[in-house]
Amino acid sequence: MGTTAFGAFGVIKQVRKARTEHDTLQLVDAVVSAAAIVTGLAILYRELKRLGDDDVLLG
C-alpha cells in the first residue's frame, strides 16, 4: 500500500506538470497510471474482503 501511495503522489505531480506545459500526451499517461493505481487498490480491497470472509475468527 505504501508503494501505491507513493505512486499516487507521482501521478499528481505528473498531472500538474502536464497541465502547466499543456502536454496532452503526458496528461494521458498520468490518467492511465492513475487508472492502474485505482484498479490495484480495488483488487487489494477485494482480496482483503475475501480473506476476511474466509476467516472464522474475523466473522
Backbone hydrogen bonds, N-H to C=O, Kabsch-Sander energy under -0.5 kcal/mol:
donor,donor_aa,acceptor,acceptor_aa,energy
5,A,1,M,-2.3
6,F,2,G,-2.3
7,G,3,T,-2.4
8,A,4,T,-2.2
9,F,5,A,-1.9
10,G,6,F,-1.8
11,V,7,G,-2.2
12,I,8,A,-2.3
13,K,9,F,-2.1
14,Q,10,G,-2.2
15,V,11,V,-2.6
16,R,12,I,-2.3
17,K,13,K,-2.2
18,A,14,Q,-2.5
19,R,15,V,-2.6
20,T,16,R,-2.2
21,E,17,K,-2.4
22,H,18,A,-0.6
23,D,18,A,-2.5
24,T,22,H,-0.9
27,L,23,D,-1.8
28,V,24,T,-2.5
29,D,25,L,-2.1
30,A,26,Q,-2.0
31,V,27,L,-2.1
32,V,28,V,-2.4
33,S,29,D,-2.2
34,A,30,A,-2.4
35,A,31,V,-2.2
36,A,32,V,-1.9
37,I,33,S,-1.9
38,V,34,A,-2.4
39,T,35,A,-2.4
40,G,36,A,-2.3
41,L,37,I,-2.3
42,A,38,V,-2.2
43,I,39,T,-2.3
44,L,40,G,-2.3
45,Y,41,L,-2.6
46,R,42,A,-2.3
47,E,43,I,-2.5
48,L,44,L,-2.5
49,K,45,Y,-2.4
50,R,46,R,-2.4
51,L,47,E,-2.4
52,G,48,L,-2.1
53,D,49,K,-2.0
54,D,50,R,-1.8
55,D,51,L,-1.1
56,V,54,D,-0.6
59,G,55,D,-0.8
